[in-house]
Amino acid sequence: MRSMTLWLDSLWRAGLYFCHPRTLGLALLPIVGLSALAWAGAYFFWDPAVDQLSRVFLETPWLSSGWAWLDALGWGALKQVVAPLLVILLVTPVLVVASLIGVSCFMQTALVNWVRRQRFNGLQKPPGFGADLGRAPRPGLAWEFISALLMALLALGVSMPLWLVPPLVVVLPPLIWGWLCYRLLASATLATLASPSERLTLFQQHRVPLMLIGLVCGYLAAFPTLIWASGTAWATAFAVLVPLAVAAYVAVFAFAGLWFAHFGLAVLARSREAP
């Protein structure tokens, strides 16, 4: 019960900190860097990918029969939309995962130290443990991050055929993104100030609220995707609007990072105060 009270308290605090100009300043590096990479990829590969999918639709016998049937019903214009929407469906997981990695690598340590200075100024690393405050998590965590990333990418790849089932496309990807958000950002938060033994204990004691933060934010990350897929104008202009997509995903995960920071530092401080 106490964990869920801290969970709700951390939620509104994360929202308050999210509106601070400092959050925008910290987000500029991942937004600009990822937007540049994403726009370059869209510039060089968007049209070839859409053309290739359109060619597959026209040259596959059973699909071409379906298009003829739609033409007879007066819905032939759908052919101009389906290929861009499918490309968006394939590109979105890449943008989401890249944005999450960007926040984890370039923002989370700064967000954690900001929250520490504002609310938990007495909270320090245990004596003799790790590097100075302000540095990124130790290299020993690299394998934990890489293994979580590989597991999430495998889950996305295996589940992708199920995305063609309408209810599952809004359930499975956000579920995987939320799990990866929990693994990366919760680990990065606690690794900044907690010893390995403290981190293990806190994960065992507060796994459910930590996972809930990740899952909530995973589903929040699905909302921009629903916008891209909501109309033909968005679909055809997506290659130009890729930076807006990246900014939306970075914003969601920056909020998640603040939520993890407030909750993680609060439970760490309480654990050290306990007799």
Buried (B, 14 or more C-beta within 10 A) or exposed (E): EEBEEBBEEBBEBBEEBBEEEEBEEBBEBBBBBBBEBBBEBBEEBBEEBBEEBBEEBEEEEEBEEEBEEBEEEEEEEEBEBBBBBBBBBEBBBEBBBBBBBBBBBBBBBBBBBBBBEEBBEEBEBEEEBBEEBEEBBEEEBEEBBEEBBEBBBEBBEEBBEEBEEEEBBBBBBBBBBBBBBBBBBBBBBBBBBBBBEBBEBBBEEBEEBBBBBBBBBBBBBBEBBEEBBEEEEBBBBBBEBBBBBBBBBBBBBBBBBBBBBBBBBBBBBEBBEEE
